[in-house]
Amino acid sequence: MRYTLYDPTGNITALIEGERDAQAAAGLMQMYPEVEQAGFVSKATSEEADAVLEMAGGEFCGNASMCAAAWYAENNGMSSGTVRLKVSGAQSPIEVRLQKTGQESFSADVHMPPAADISSISLCADGMEGSLPVVKGTGMVHLIIEEDSRFFSLLNEKTKAEAAVKEWCRKIGAPGLGLMFVKATEAGCSLTPLVYVPGSDTLFWEHSCASGSSAVCMYIARKEGRSVSLKLAQPGGILKVNSGPEGTWLSGSVRVINK
């Protein structure tokens, strides 16, 4: 089994070469407890994309997309340029712009898939009831939990939050669900992501979440009726997102940590 471990803003990702194999992904995540997600990469067989990324749980993942683009670049001698990826959970190929910044590191800009729907949903957890903004994609769904929400208290109740994300994922019927705990700061926003993917049976307080960061920016842009640029400080570092009429771009970095 050929694999590489990447660090995209602390969201440690394992990419395995070849077709999707749930057992291989689970085994690798047991071997490396720091890994928060696993995906499978291969070269594309059609002209619409350069490479294919299939996540272990069938979800869409922005950070893993950066990693897959870096994998393709490393294997094709690219120091900069655009990589087109066919990614699980995304209806169309996505574009990743790369610039090499070190021997095995890149800066990356990802053209994120658009939200299929941005609305609100009524939920209950731990005796609390209320509504939350929901950003739905074809490969991932995110609930935006702002500081003024009664559900924000779940951030300090980890066990209750983990039970809630599983229950809400079942209720929504999502391929994966993220709880994005968002707090305004002088520098922008802080974001604490909790992500559950039933297809791979994984639940992590992630060090960063690219699709969740994009969902937060899309939601604020929709709410305020204007283009929005955000810096989102997360446990693993900062991700930048721009969302407007021309789409949503996420900027971050990725480096190889083991191969």
C-alpha positions in Angstrom: 0.0 0.0 0.0 1.5 3.3 -1.1 0.4 6.3 1.0 1.4 9.8 2.0 0.5 11.9 5.1 -0.1 15.6 4.6 -0.7 18.5 6.9 -3.1 21.1 5.6 -3.5 23.6 8.4 -3.3 20.8 11.1 -6.1 18.7 9.5 -3.8 15.6 9.1 -4.8 13.7 6.0 -3.7 10.3 4.6 -3.9 9.8 0.9 -3.7 6.2 -0.3 -2.9 5.4 -4.0 -5.5 3.3 -5.7 -9.2 2.5 -5.4 -11.3 3.2 -2.3 -10.8 0.5 0.4 -12.5 1.1 3.7 -10.4 -1.5 5.5 -7.1 0.1 4.3 -8.3 3.5 5.4 -9.3 2.3 8.9 -6.0 0.4 9.3 -4.0 3.5 8.4 -5.9 5.7 10.8 -5.3 3.2 13.6 -1.6 3.2 12.7 -1.5 7.0 12.8 -3.9 8.3 15.4 -3.1 11.9 14.4 -4.8 11.3 11.0 -8.3 12.9 10.9 -9.3 11.7 7.5 -8.3 9.4 4.7 -8.8 9.5 0.9 -7.8 7.6 -2.2 -6.0 9.2 -5.1 -5.4 8.2 -8.7 -4.7 9.8 -12.1 -7.9 10.6 -14.0 -8.8 8.6 -17.0 -10.7 11.4 -18.8 -9.7 14.8 -19.9 -12.1 16.6 -17.6 -9.7 16.2 -14.6 -6.1 15.6 -13.8 -6.6 13.4 -10.8 -9.4 11.7 -8.8 -9.9 11.9 -5.0 -12.4 9.6 -3.3 -12.7 10.1 0.4 -13.1 7.0 2.6 -16.6 8.1 3.7 -17.6 9.4 0.3 -17.8 12.9 1.5 -16.3 16.1 0.0 -13.2 17.5 1.7 -11.5 20.8 0.8 -8.4 20.2 2.8 -7.9 16.7 1.2 -8.4 18.4 -2.2 -5.4 20.5 -1.5 -3.5 17.4 -0.5 -4.6 15.6 -3.7 -3.5 18.5 -5.8 -0.1 18.5 -4.0 0.2 14.7 -4.6 -0.4 15.3 -8.4 2.0 18.1 -8.5 4.8 16.2 -6.7 4.3 13.2 -9.1 4.4 15.4 -12.2 7.2 17.8 -11.4 4.9 20.8 -11.0 6.1 23.8 -8.9 3.1 25.9 -9.7 0.0 25.8 -11.8 -3.6 24.6 -11.7 -4.8 21.0 -10.9 -8.3 19.9 -11.8 -9.7 17.3 -9.5 -12.7 15.0 -9.6 -13.7 14.7 -5.9 -16.2 12.6 -4.1 -19.2 14.7 -3.1 -18.6 17.3 -5.8 -20.8 17.3 -8.9 -18.2 18.9 -11.1 -14.4 18.9 -11.2 -12.8 21.5 -8.9 -9.8 23.7 -9.5 -6.8 24.0 -7.2 -4.1 26.6 -7.8 -0.8 25.6 -6.3 2.5 27.4 -5.7 5.5 25.5 -4.3 6.8 27.2 -1.1 9.3 24.6 0.1 10.8 21.2 -0.8 7.5 19.5 0.0 5.1 22.3 0.8 2.6 24.4 -1.2 0.3 27.3 -0.9 -3.1 26.5 -2.4 -6.3 28.2 -3.5 -9.3 25.9 -3.9 -12.4 26.9 -6.0 -15.0 25.4 -3.6 -18.2 23.8 -4.8 -21.3 26.1 -4.5 -23.8 25.4 -1.7 -26.9 23.5 -3.0 -29.0 25.3 -0.3 -28.5 27.8 2.5 -31.5 27.9 4.9 -32.3 27.2 8.6 -33.5 24.1 10.4 -35.2 23.5 13.8 -33.3 21.2 16.1 -33.1 20.0 19.7 -30.3 18.7 21.9 -29.8 18.3 25.6 -33.2 19.8 26.4 -32.5 22.9 24.2 -34.6 23.8 21.1 -33.8 26.3 18.4 -33.0 26.9 14.8 -29.6 26.9 13.1 -28.3 28.1 9.7 -27.6 25.1 7.5 -25.4 25.1 4.5 -26.0 22.1 2.3 -23.6 20.7 -0.3 -23.9 17.5 -2.2 -21.0 16.0 -0.3 -21.1 17.7 3.1 -23.6 19.6 5.3 -22.6 22.2 7.9 -24.5 23.8 10.7 -23.3 27.3 11.7 -23.4 27.8 15.5 -22.7 31.4 16.3 -21.9 32.8 19.8 -25.4 34.1 20.4 -27.0 30.6 19.7 -28.1 28.6 22.7 -26.4 25.6 21.1 -23.0 27.4 21.4 -22.8 26.0 24.9 -22.2 22.6 23.3 -18.7 23.8 22.6 -17.9 23.2 26.3 -19.9 20.0 26.5 -17.9 17.8 24.2 -19.8 14.5 24.9 -23.1 16.2 24.3 -21.9 17.9 21.2 -20.7 14.6 19.8 -24.0 12.9 20.5 -25.8 15.9 18.9 -23.8 15.8 15.7 -24.6 12.1 15.2 -28.3 12.6 15.9 -28.6 15.7 13.7 -26.7 13.9 10.9 -29.3 11.1 10.9 -32.1 13.6 11.0 -30.8 15.6 8.1 -29.8 12.5 6.1 -26.4 14.1 5.4 -23.4 12.3 3.9 -21.4 14.1 6.6 -22.2 16.8 9.1 -20.0 19.6 10.5 -20.8 21.7 13.5 -19.1 25.0 13.0 -18.7 26.9 16.3 -18.0 30.5 15.2 -17.0 33.5 17.3 -16.2 37.0 16.2 -12.7 38.3 17.1 -10.8 41.5 16.4 -8.9 39.8 13.7 -11.9 38.1 12.0 -13.4 34.9 13.4 -12.4 31.9 15.4 -13.8 28.6 14.3 -13.9 25.3 16.1 -15.1 22.4 13.8 -16.7 19.1 14.9 -17.1 16.8 12.0 -18.9 13.4 11.7 -18.9 11.2 8.6 -21.1 8.1 8.9 -19.6 6.5 5.8 -16.2 6.1 7.5 -17.6 6.2 11.0 -15.2 9.0 12.0 -15.9 11.8 14.5 -13.2 14.5 15.1 -12.8 17.9 16.6 -10.8 18.8 13.6 -7.7 21.1 13.7 -9.2 22.9 10.6 -12.1 22.4 8.2 -11.9 23.8 4.7 -15.5 23.0 3.6 -16.8 24.3 7.0 -14.8 27.5 6.7 -16.3 28.0 3.2 -19.8 27.3 4.5 -19.4 30.0 7.2 -18.3 32.5 4.6 -21.1 31.5 2.1 -23.7 31.9 4.9 -22.4 35.3 6.0 -22.3 36.5 2.3 -25.9 35.4 1.8 -27.1 36.9 5.1 -25.4 40.3 4.4 -26.1 40.3 0.6 -22.5 41.1 -0.3 -19.1 39.6 -1.1 -17.3 38.6 2.1 -13.6 37.9 2.9 -12.8 36.1 6.2 -9.8 35.0 8.1 -10.9 32.0 10.2 -8.5 31.1 13.1 -8.8 27.4 13.9 -6.9 25.1 16.3 -4.5 24.2 13.5 -4.0 27.7 12.0 -5.7 30.2 9.7 -7.8 29.6 6.6 -8.8 32.5 4.4 -12.1 32.4 2.4 -13.6 34.8 -0.2 -17.2 34.3 -1.2 -19.1 36.3 -3.7 -21.0 36.2 -7.1 -18.0 34.7 -8.8 -17.9 31.8 -6.3 -16.0 30.8 -3.2 -12.2 30.5 -3.0 -10.4 29.0 0.0 -6.8 29.7 0.6 -4.5 27.6 2.8 -1.3 25.6 2.7 -0.3 21.9 2.7 3.0 20.1 3.4 4.1 16.5 3.2 4.9 15.0 6.7 5.4 11.3 5.9 5.6 9.1 2.8 
